[in-house]
Amino acid sequence: GNSVTQMEGPVTLSEEAFLTINCTYTATGYPSLFWYVQYPGEGLQLLLKATKADDKGSNKGFEATYRKETTSFHLEKGSVQVSDSAVYFCALSDVYSGAGSYQLTFGKGTKLSVIP
Amino acid sequence: EAGVVQSPRYKIIEKKQPVAFWCNPISGHNTLYWYLQNLGQGPELLIRYENEEAVDDSQLPKDRFSAERLKGVDSTLKIQPAELGDSAVYLCASSFSGESYNEQFFGPGTRLTVL
């Protein structure tokens, strides 16, 4: 079956520090990969995605590259801000044939706290 | 555009009591998902609807959980009777499913506490 493993938190960084959150996956097919973010008191929001090998997803200064050879999708940001404090989830999906809907498999989440 | 709406946001009940959660998906989204999120864990799918049909309910504990999506729009998830271990956040998500990948949009969730 599919599974996602991401680094355990919590992660605490100073403002403007470099961020890396590791994510590796196991999948039987050719999944799409995602990073979701959950701010305190809010629902999960899609941060970025990549649908095939070597694709780079990017949004709000965050980046992640789909590495098929290492089955990884690590999240990076060059300079974090206090407003980036949230829980980050790595996820994958297999596209079901026909309907186009799919199931997401999530990692356990990594809590990031950025201090001024 | 309004997002996925869930109610209530918080619910506290005693064990063995029934409880229901309501979800209104984004207008036009034909696929609706219910997820369970335990503390410190990622969401896990409970059930997925395509319009009004439940197409994947393999993870739904059917002895106490039930769900419905009448008319293919709003959905209700019910637990009867609730157990202590059901304390968690219940998330609803929706998407428009067609030929290609479509993003799932999540609601804020209902936090259930069973005493």
Interface residues (C-beta under 8 A of the other chain):
Chain A: V4 S32 Y36 G41 E42 G43 L44 Q45 L46 K49 T51 F89 A91 S93 V95 A99 G100 S101 Y102 Q103 L104 F106 G107 K108 G109
Chain B: G3 V4 T31 G40 Q41 G42 P43 E44 L45 R48 E50 V55 D56 L91 A93 S95 S97 G98 E99 S100 Y101 N102 E103 Q104 F105 F106 G107 P108 G109
